[in-house]
């Protein structure tokens, strides 16, 4: 698919393929099969639940112990994006995972910069550094301190983790830090937890987020759905991921189809591509198959992602120009 693509919801920590994990495991003499519990050499997707996915995610990340490991992961990530003609990505990066595993922040950021440069200047990546809400306010504060001291292409902050573990009020200062630092702010909401609809509403009302990661629970609440359409709140929708953790039984029953018909400002992403056996290209093909989207519709999805991204206005203008050029060439 030659369309220049923009991806807003892809976890760098979740981009570790089975092959990359195997290379890292061999460095440390680890038993890959036992650690990752692979099935025929693949991650065991679909997972029994979100916790099953999280176990695989954390196991893969346990092999990232030295700066060279992280550089390798980042380089493999950006090369995979380049292979799909993804010209701009906002990669969610859980820095505290690696700090807890012993990486020094300065070395961590330097390794990331080296790895992300592996595909050349045509493939741009902005980092969205996240805090896992289950660890509470202290984790968010530590994440902000890391970002303040970082020499890295950081464009946003993000709140992730299972909704409802900690009240969203605990993260008001985290949201304020994004404003103070001139960064975008996005929240995983409407995905997990006991009341994902309420979580979305609180995310909008209390945290005043710029974007929502996932947001699929809105399909359950007509009032919330109407609000999303009216206010054109950008959603980062990841269909295969939601199916892979059991939120929906199939892609055919995923709400991205109804969102498209209703006029929701959704973008499409891959979330944790190898862990869900998908790519952004796959997700867009599913989108076309199930919505009947045209080439112009696909281009519009990418324009939406550009408009919602946290890049500079100059970068946005350049990305829009590339997408428009592709549309014009495809029409001839």
C-alpha positions in Angstrom: 0.0 0.0 0.0 1.9 3.1 -1.3 -0.2 5.6 0.6 2.0 7.7 3.0 0.8 6.7 6.4 0.7 8.3 9.8 0.3 6.2 13.0 -0.6 7.8 16.3 -1.0 4.7 18.6 1.9 2.3 18.4 3.8 1.2 21.5 7.6 1.1 21.0 7.8 -1.3 24.0 5.1 -3.4 22.2 7.0 -3.6 18.9 9.4 -6.3 19.9 8.8 -9.1 17.4 9.4 -12.8 18.2 12.7 -12.6 16.1 13.9 -9.5 18.0 13.0 -11.1 21.3 14.9 -14.2 20.3 18.0 -12.2 19.5 17.9 -10.4 22.8 17.2 -13.6 24.8 20.2 -15.3 23.2 22.4 -12.4 24.4 21.5 -13.4 28.0 21.2 -17.2 27.7 17.5 -17.0 28.4 15.0 -19.6 27.3 12.8 -17.8 24.9 10.1 -20.4 24.6 9.7 -20.7 28.3 9.7 -17.0 29.0 7.3 -15.9 26.2 5.3 -19.1 26.1 5.2 -18.9 22.3 2.8 -21.0 20.2 4.4 -22.4 17.1 7.0 -19.7 17.4 4.4 -16.9 17.7 3.0 -14.8 20.5 -0.1 -16.6 21.8 -2.7 -14.2 20.3 -5.6 -14.1 20.9 -5.1 -13.8 24.6 -7.5 -15.0 27.3 -7.8 -11.5 28.6 -5.8 -8.2 29.0 -3.7 -9.7 31.7 -2.6 -12.5 29.3 -1.5 -9.9 26.8 0.3 -7.9 29.4 2.3 -11.0 30.5 3.6 -11.5 27.0 4.4 -7.7 26.7 6.3 -7.6 29.9 8.2 -10.8 29.2 9.4 -9.5 25.8 10.5 -6.2 27.5 12.4 -8.1 30.2 15.2 -8.8 27.7 15.9 -5.1 27.2 18.7 -4.7 29.8 21.4 -2.6 28.2 21.5 0.5 25.9 22.4 -1.7 22.9 19.3 -3.7 23.4 17.1 -0.7 23.3 18.9 0.7 20.3 18.2 -2.6 18.5 14.5 -2.6 19.4 14.1 1.0 18.3 16.0 0.3 15.0 13.8 -2.7 14.3 10.7 -0.7 15.0 11.6 2.2 12.7 12.6 -0.2 9.9 9.2 -1.9 10.1 7.5 1.4 9.9 9.6 2.4 6.9 8.7 -0.9 5.1 5.0 0.2 5.3 5.7 3.7 4.1 4.7 5.0 7.5 6.2 8.5 7.2 5.4 9.7 10.7 4.7 7.8 13.9 3.9 8.8 17.4 5.5 6.0 19.4 4.3 5.5 22.9 7.3 4.8 25.1 7.1 3.5 28.7 10.5 4.8 29.8 10.0 3.7 33.5 10.0 0.0 32.5 13.6 0.3 31.4 14.7 2.6 34.2 13.4 0.0 36.7 15.4 -2.6 34.8 18.6 -0.6 35.4 19.0 1.6 32.3 20.5 5.0 33.1 18.2 7.8 31.7 20.9 9.5 29.7 22.1 6.3 28.1 18.5 5.2 27.5 17.6 8.4 25.5 20.9 8.2 23.6 20.2 4.6 22.6 16.7 5.6 21.5 18.0 8.4 19.3 20.5 6.1 17.6 17.9 3.4 17.0 15.3 5.7 15.7 17.8 7.1 13.1 18.2 3.7 11.6 15.7 4.2 8.7 16.9 7.7 7.7 15.4 11.2 8.0 12.4 10.4 5.8 10.9 8.3 8.5 10.0 10.6 11.4 9.1 9.4 15.0 7.8 11.5 17.8 7.9 9.9 21.2 4.8 10.0 23.5 6.1 9.1 26.9 3.6 7.3 29.1 3.0 6.7 32.8 1.1 3.6 33.9 -1.8 4.7 36.0 -1.7 1.6 38.3 1.5 3.0 39.8 -0.2 6.2 40.8 0.8 9.8 41.0 4.4 9.0 41.9 4.9 7.2 38.6 3.6 10.2 36.7 5.9 12.6 38.6 8.9 10.4 37.9 7.9 10.2 34.2 7.7 14.0 34.0 11.2 14.3 35.6 12.6 11.9 33.0 11.0 13.9 30.2 12.2 17.2 31.6 15.8 15.9 31.5 15.6 14.0 28.2 17.4 14.8 25.0 14.9 13.0 22.7 12.2 13.8 20.1 9.4 13.9 22.7 6.1 15.3 21.5 3.6 14.2 24.1 2.7 12.6 27.4 0.3 9.7 27.8 -1.6 7.9 30.6 -1.9 4.2 30.1 -2.9 1.1 32.2 -6.1 -0.4 33.4 -8.8 2.2 33.9 -10.3 2.5 37.4 -7.1 1.4 39.3 -6.5 4.9 40.4 -8.9 7.9 40.2 -8.2 10.2 37.2 -8.0 13.2 39.6 -4.6 11.8 40.7 -3.2 12.7 37.3 -4.4 16.4 36.9 -0.8 17.5 37.5 0.4 15.1 34.9 -1.9 16.7 32.4 -0.7 20.2 33.6 2.9 19.1 33.1 2.1 18.4 29.4 0.8 21.9 29.0 3.8 23.4 30.8 6.2 21.6 28.7 4.4 22.4 25.4 3.6 18.7 24.8 0.4 17.0 23.6 -1.6 14.8 26.0 -3.4 11.5 25.3 -5.1 9.0 27.5 -6.0 5.3 27.1 -9.7 5.3 28.0 -12.8 3.4 27.0 -10.9 0.1 26.8 -10.4 -1.7 30.1 -11.6 -1.5 33.7 -15.0 -1.8 35.4 -16.6 1.3 33.8 -14.8 2.4 30.6 -17.7 4.7 29.6 -17.3 6.7 32.8 -13.5 6.6 32.3 -13.9 8.3 28.9 -16.2 11.0 30.3 -13.8 11.7 33.2 -10.9 11.8 30.8 -12.6 14.4 28.8 -14.0 16.5 31.7 -11.2 16.2 34.3 -8.0 15.6 32.3 -9.2 17.5 29.2 -7.2 15.2 27.0 -6.2 16.1 23.4 -6.9 12.6 22.2 -8.2 9.3 23.5 -6.5 6.0 22.9 -9.0 3.3 22.0 -12.3 4.9 23.1 -14.3 1.9 21.9 -16.6 1.8 24.9 -18.4 4.9 23.4 -20.4 2.6 21.3 -22.3 1.6 24.4 -23.5 5.2 25.2 -25.4 7.2 22.6 -24.9 10.5 24.6 -21.1 10.0 24.7 -21.0 9.0 21.1 -22.9 12.1 20.1 -20.4 14.2 22.1 -17.4 12.6 20.3 -19.0 13.4 17.0 -20.0 16.9 17.9 -16.6 17.9 19.4 -14.6 15.8 16.9 -12.5 14.3 19.7 -9.7 12.3 18.0 -9.8 8.6 18.8 -6.8 6.3 18.3 -8.6 3.1 17.3 -6.8 -0.2 17.2 -9.2 -2.9 15.9 -7.1 -6.1 16.0 -5.7 -5.2 19.4 -9.2 -5.0 20.9 -10.2 -8.3 19.3 -6.9 -9.8 20.5 -7.7 -9.2 24.2 -11.3 -10.3 23.9 -13.1 -6.9 23.9 -14.9 -7.9 20.7 -15.4 -11.4 19.2 -14.3 -10.4 15.7 -13.3 -7.4 13.5 -16.8 -7.6 12.0 -18.3 -6.8 15.4 -15.8 -4.0 16.2 -17.3 -0.5 16.5 -14.8 1.1 14.1 -17.4 0.4 11.4 -20.2 2.2 13.3 -17.8 5.0 14.2 -17.0 5.6 10.6 -20.7 5.7 9.7 -21.5 8.0 12.6 -18.8 10.5 11.8 -16.5 9.9 14.7 -13.1 11.5 14.3 -11.2 8.2 14.5 -7.8 7.3 13.3 -6.5 3.8 12.8 -3.4 2.3 14.4 -1.8 -1.1 15.2 -1.1 -0.7 19.0 1.4 -3.5 19.6 1.9 -5.0 16.1 3.7 -8.3 16.6 1.9 -9.1 19.8 -1.4 -8.9 17.9 -0.1 -10.3 14.6 -0.9 -7.2 12.7 0.5 -4.1 11.0 -0.9 -0.7 10.2 -1.2 -1.8 6.6 -3.2 -4.8 7.8 -5.5 -2.6 9.9 -6.2 -0.3 6.9 -7.0 -3.3 4.7 -9.5 -4.5 7.3 -10.9 -1.0 7.3 -11.4 -1.0 3.6 -12.9 -4.5 3.6 -15.4 -3.8 6.3 -16.4 -0.2 5.6 -16.1 0.0 1.8 -13.8 2.9 2.1 -12.4 4.5 -1.1 -8.8 5.5 -1.8 -9.8 9.1 -0.9 -11.3 7.8 2.4 -8.0 6.2 3.2 -6.2 9.4 2.4 -8.7 11.3 4.7 -7.9 8.9 7.6 -4.2 9.9 7.2 -5.1 13.6 7.1 -7.1 13.1 10.3 -4.0 11.6 11.9 -1.9 14.5 10.8 -4.4 17.0 12.2 -4.5 15.2 15.5 -0.8 14.5 15.9 1.5 16.4 18.2 4.1 17.4 15.6 5.0 21.0 14.7 2.8 22.9 12.2 5.6 22.8 9.6 5.8 19.0 9.9 2.0 18.7 9.6 2.1 20.8 6.5 4.8 18.6 4.9 2.8 15.5 5.8 -0.4 16.8 4.3 1.5 17.8 1.1 2.7 14.2 0.8 -0.7 12.7 1.3 -2.3 15.2 -1.2 0.4 14.4 -3.8 -0.4 10.7 -3.4 -4.1 11.4 -3.9 -3.5 13.5 -7.0 -1.2 10.8 -8.5 -3.7 8.1 -7.8 -6.4 10.0 -9.6 -4.4 10.2 -12.8 
